[in-house]
C-alpha cells in the first residue's frame, strides 16, 4: 500500500514535489535532494505532514 507525500524545500519552505512512499516499511520522514525553482538551485527537500 502506497501513501502520497509532499516534499518541501528546506531553505524557502515552498512545497514543490509530490511523490509516493511505502506506508508499511518507512516510519521515518523522507528527504531527497531536488531542484527548487524558487531558490534556483538543488536543495534538500523534506517530507511534510
NORMOMO-V429960 format. One line per field, one symbol per residue. ss: DSSP state (h for helix, s for strand, l for the rest). A space follows every 10 residues. Layout:
BEGIN
ss = ???
END
This chain:
BEGIN
ss = lssssssssl llllssssss ssllllllll ssssssllll sssssssll
END
